[in-house]
Amino acid sequence: MLYPWQTDDWARLNLERERLPNAWLLTGPDGIGKGRFARHLAMSLLCDAPGAGYHPCGRCEACHWFEAGSHPDFRLLAPPVDDEGEGGKTGRKLAQIKVDAVREVIDFAHLTAHRGRGRVVLVEPAESLNPAAANALLKILEEPPADVLFLLLADAPQRLLPTIKSRCRPFQLSRPDRETALAWLAEQGIENAQVEYVYHGEVPLFEHDPALVSVRREFIDGLAAPGFDTVNRLAELVEKHKLPLTRPVQWLQKWLLDLAGLRLAGHIRYHPQRRAALEALAGRADLDALMRCQTALTGIAPYGQHPLNVKLQVEALLMDYLSVFIPARPAATR
């Protein structure tokens, strides 16, 4: 099933069905539903009796298999999930698709289709292919087997190998307009929908956990009133709720981006409702220290899911944040 804002994109894509490519590259920002669109497309191609507008019927054996995740002619190529976490919890999703997974998909692509309607391989996200995996996928895209369609999803297609992009037909998915997105969020019962929509980059699809939103709000309250007492309090807040490092890193990154945007261009992207606090801090901020703090956050972001000592890391990052507002001492003179 498509999202309400994908109807026009679906009609536009259907114009290309008479001449299917070997590979489609579906692009657009994270949070607009590229994954659902691609699965709807894959399901429609494998459906035994697609209906009006090429939508899958949802009733045939092929559709039931697809919805159950067991269709023999469909493969998903995505970063694997690590081993089971503590207490039986699902492990963390790893960052890369490795070459062994691509080799398995290549073997699948050379098999005969079970249902006689071809085969579909979904690569999500394509940017997560490591170099060896990307080169292996490129080889099969250069000489694709008959009746195999590759669907590559990318938030940042510029990160893909140019040779991979050249083997795919590009298809840009549309970002929903503000009115449509907010109406849909209201239907989902999202509290403070407008604030959350803006905070998540003006896209409608994001993880929404009211308890986590409350913790985030408390954390940002602390950033808005920085002090040495804040460092320990916010680090303990993160530890109390057993948050992975990626959470406070993301919160601090967006706050710093708004500080820099306000200082340099008068623009606030993520926290417009906190303009007064941001303006007060921007007037005190040292730009060099602000850039250093951003650089430190960027450096640690890839390790956001690693089992580091989160409290110590948060304390260190917050001390860097404090330095943005503490004037540097003049050099001693003789």
N, C-alpha and C positions, 0 to 999 in steps of 0.2 A: 504494500500500500504506500502511495506517495504522500508527501506532505502537501498541504494546500498550495504552497507557493511553487510547487514543481510541475504544475499542470502545463504551463507554457513550454517549459524545457522539454517535457515529455513529447508534446506535439512537434516541437522542432526536431527532436532526435528521430522521431518516427519518419520524417521526410527522408532520412538516410538509410532506411531499412532495405530499400530495393538494391542497394549496393553496399552491403556490410563490409567493414574493414576487417583486417586480421587482428587489429588492436585499436581500442579506443582509449584515449587519455582524458579522463574526466577531472576537471580542475575547478577550483573555487576555494574560498576560505574554509577553515575548519569551523564546524558548527552550523552548516547549512543543509546537511543531510545527504552528502555525496554517497555514503555507504548504503543508505536505504534506497536511493535512486538506482545505484548499480545493482543491488540485489533484486530490485523490481525488474530491471532490464534483463538480468540473467534468468530470472524465473520465467519471464515472458518468452524468452528464446527457447527454453526447455519445456514449456507448457505443451501438453498434447492438444489443447483446444483453446488458444488465446481468443479473447472476446473483442468487442469493439475497442478501437484505439490501441490494439495490440496488448491490452492488459491481460495478465495471466488469469486463468479462470478461477484458481484457488480450490478447485474441486477434483481435478484429475489426479491420478496416481503420481505423476511427475511433480505436481504442485505440492502434494502431501509430503513426498520425499524431500523436496527442497525446503519446505518449512520445518521439517524435522532435522535438517542438516545432514541428510544421508543420501542425497541424489548422487548416483554413480557417475554422472557426467559433469559434475561441478567440483571445483577445487578452490579453496581460499588459501592464498599465500600471504601470510601476515607474520609479524614478529611473534615468537612463541611466548608462552607463559612459563615462568620459572617454576621450579618444583613447589609443592605445597608449602605454604607459609606456616607460621606458628599457630597452634591451636586449631589446625585444620582449615585455616583460611586460605583462599586462593592466592597463589604466589603472584609476584609482580610481573607485569608484562615487560619483556626485554626490548631493547632499543632497535635491534637489527634483524633483518631477514638474512639468513646465512645461505651459503652456496648449496649445502646439502638439501635444503628445502626446495631450492629451485631445480635441482637435479631430479627430485621426486616428481615435481610438476612436469618436467620435460618428459619423463617416462610416461606419465599419465596422458600427456598431449599426443603421444604416438600410438595410443591404444585406439581400438575401434569403439565408437560410441555405443553405449548399451541401448539407448532409446531411439537411435536414428535421427536425432534432432541436433547433432553436433555436441560439442563440449565447450564449457566456459571456465576460464580461469580468472579469478578476481585477485588483484594485487593491491593490498591496502595496509599502509600507505606505500606508494612506490618509492618515496624518498628514503624509506628504511632499508632498502637493499644495500648491503655492504658492497664494496668494490668487486669482489669475486662473484657475488650473487648477481650484481648488475650486468657484468660481462657475460655470465652464463645465460641470463634471460635475453640479452641482446642477440645471442647466436640463434635462439629459436624464433625470435621476432624477425630476424633476417631471412630465415627459411621456415616459415610457419607451416605446420601440417594442415591439411585440408580440414575444413569444418571445425576449426578451433578458434574461438574468439577470446582474446585477452582484454580484460578491463583493468586499466591502471588508474588508481585514484591518487591525486596529489594536491596537497595544500600549497606546496611551494615547488612548482614544476621546474623552476630555474635550478634546482638542486639535482635534477636528473641528468644523466649523460645525454649530451646533444644527439648522439646516435640512437639512443632509445626513443627520444622524442620524435626524431625524424621517421621512425618506423610506426608511429601511432597517428591516428586521426584525432586531432584535438577537439574537445567539446567543453566549453566553459559553462558551468552551472551558475544560475543566477542567485544573488543574495536577495532574500525577501525584503520588501520595503518595510519601513518602521511600523506603519499601521497594521500590516498583515502579521508581522512578527509579534507585536504586542497583543493583538487580538488572540493569536494562538496561545501565547503564554498565559493569558488570562483564562482561557478555556482549560488549561492544564492546572489551574489553581495555584500558580506561582505567586507568592506574596511579594509585594514591592517589585512587580514585574518590570517597571521602567528602569528602576535602579539596577536590577540584576542584568537586564538587557544591555544597558550601557557599560556596566562593569565588565561583562564578558565580550566586549568588542563589537556590540551591536549585531550579534547573531542569536538566533532563537534557541539553538540546541546546546545545552551545557548541563553539567552535573549540578543538580540542585538538592542540597541537603540543608533544611532549615537550621539544624543544630550547628552545622559547619559555617553557615552564613553568620550565625550569632557569634561564633568564635572569631571569624574574620573581622566582624564589626568591632569586637573588643580589641583585636590586634591593631587595627587601623586607628582606633581611638588612642592607643599608646603611641603610634607613630606621629600622630597629630600633636602630641605634647611630649616631645623627647626629653629625656633626662636620665641620669645614671640609675635612678630607681626603676625606670621603665624597662631597662635592659633585663634585669633579673625577673621582673614581673611577667614580661612577654615570653621569655624563655621558659619560665615555669608553666605558663598557659599552654604553650606548644607541647611541653612534656606531659602535662596533665591529661590532655586529650589524645596523646599518643599519635600525633600527626607526623607524617613523613616530612623530611626536610623540604620537599618540593612545594608544600603549601606555604610556609612563611616566605620562602624564596619568591614565589609568584606574587604574593601579596606585597612584599617589599619592592619588587621590580616595578609593578604597576604604579605604586605610590611614587617611586623615584622618577618614573617616566612622566607622571603628571607634574612633579616639581620642576623637572627640566623643561617640559613643554610650556609651563606657565612662565618660567623665568626667561626663556629664549624667544617664545612666540606668543605668549599670552593665551595658550591653548591648554585646556584640560580635557582628557579623553575618558578616563575611567571613573573619576570621583567628582563630577561636577557639583554634587550636593555638598561637597566639603570645600568649596572654593575659598571661603573665608580663612579656614585653617591653612590651606595650601598657600594662599597669598601671604599670610603672616610668616610662614616658614621660608618661602621663596625669597623674601627680602633679606633673610639672614644667611641663606645658603651660600657656601663657597663652591663655585662651579667646578673647580679642579677636584675638590674632595668628592663632589657629587659624581663626577665621571669615574673616579677611582672606585667608589662604592658600587657603581653599576658594573664596572669591569669585574670586580670580585664576585658579584652575584652571577654574572654570565659564566664565569669560570667554574662555579660550584653547581650551577643548574643541572648539568648532565648527571650529577651524582645524587640527585634529589630523592631517588628511591633506594639508595644504598644504605646498608645498616651502619651508618656513622653514628657517633654520639650527637644526636640532634640538638640537645640542649646547649652543648658547648659550641656547636656550629652557629646556632642562632645567636648566642651571646656575642660571638666574634663579629657576625654580620651587623648586629645592632650597635656594637661599638664603632664599627666603620660608619654606620649611619649617623651616630652622634657627632663624629668628627666633621661632618658636613656643616654643622652649626657652631663649631668651636673655632674661633679665629686662630690662625696659626701665629705662634710667637715670633716676633722679629728676631732675626739672626743676631747673636751677641757681637758686640763690637769691642775692639780692644782700645 
